Amino acid sequence: MGKTVPAYRMALEEEISRWSGFARALRKSDREAFDELMDMCRTYASESSCATNPTVFEPMVMSILLGQQKRLLKLEQELKVFEKTEQASSIDQANKEPSL
């Protein structure tokens, strides 16, 4: 018996290929962002194949959302560290100023 649904990675590459005209029409910076999104899809291809969903686009979108969420969380953590550093710097600066 043959498979009725192609392997997810193959189907993913076919779907990405279908979007190549769209990608070519984008400005260079937008095309780079688009390529990053497609790379997110490739990153989570193994997990997406476990979804057993014959629709390729839905796991692609979920992969992109997951990648974006991870980026947001990382940036939020970096911002908290930066804010703590700034607060500490402000306190140190206030302690160094001579009293009048």
N, C-alpha and C positions, 0 to 999 in steps of 0.2 A: 504494500500500500504506500502510495506517495503522499507527501504532505499537501494539504489543500491551502495552507497559509505559508507564505514564504518566511524564511528566517527574519527575525526582527531587524537585525543589522542590515540585511540586504534591502528590506522594505524601507528602512530609515534612509538609506543612501538614495534610493529611488525617489522618495518624497523630497529630500533635500535637492536632488537634481531637478525635480519639477519646479522648484522655486528659483532656479538659476537665472531665469529671465528677470525676475523681480530683483534678485541680488545685483545683477549687472546694471540695472537701471538706477541703483542707489549711488549717492555721492560716496567718495572713498571712505570717509569717516563712518558713514552709515553702513557701508558694506562691511567694514571691519567689525562693527557692532553686531551685524547680522551673522557674520562668520563665528563670532564668539558664542552667539545663541545656538548655532548649529553644533558647535563643539560641546556645549552643555548637553545637547541631545545625545551626542556620541558618548559622553562621559557616563551617562545613566542608561546606556543601551541595554546592559545586562539586566538591570532592575526593571526597565520598561518591558523587556521580553517576558518577564514573569507576570505581567498584568494580563496576559492571555486575551488581549483585546485586538481583534483584527483591524481596527482603525489605528493607523500609525500616528496620525496627527495629535490625538489626545495625549498619549504618553510623551510626545515631543513637547507639548505645552507644559505638562506637569514637570518635565525635566528642566525646562527653562525657568519655571516658577521656583522650583527647588533651588536651582543655582542662584537665582536672584535673591531669594530669601537668605541663603547662606552668606551672600555678599553683604546684605543689609545687616545681618547679625554681627558680622565681623566689623563693619564700619561703626556700628553702635558701640561695640566693645572698645574699639580704638578711640572713639570720641569720649567715652567715659574715662579712659586712661588719660587722655589729653586734658579733659576738664579737671581731673584730680591734680594733674601736674601743674596746670595753670593756677588752681586754688592754692596749692602749696607754694608756688612761686610768689603769688600775691601776698601770702602771709609772711613769707621770708622777707619780702621787700618792705612790708609794713614794719616788721620787727627791726630792720636795719635803719629806718629813718629816725633821726634824732628827735627827741621830744623837745618842744619849745616851752 
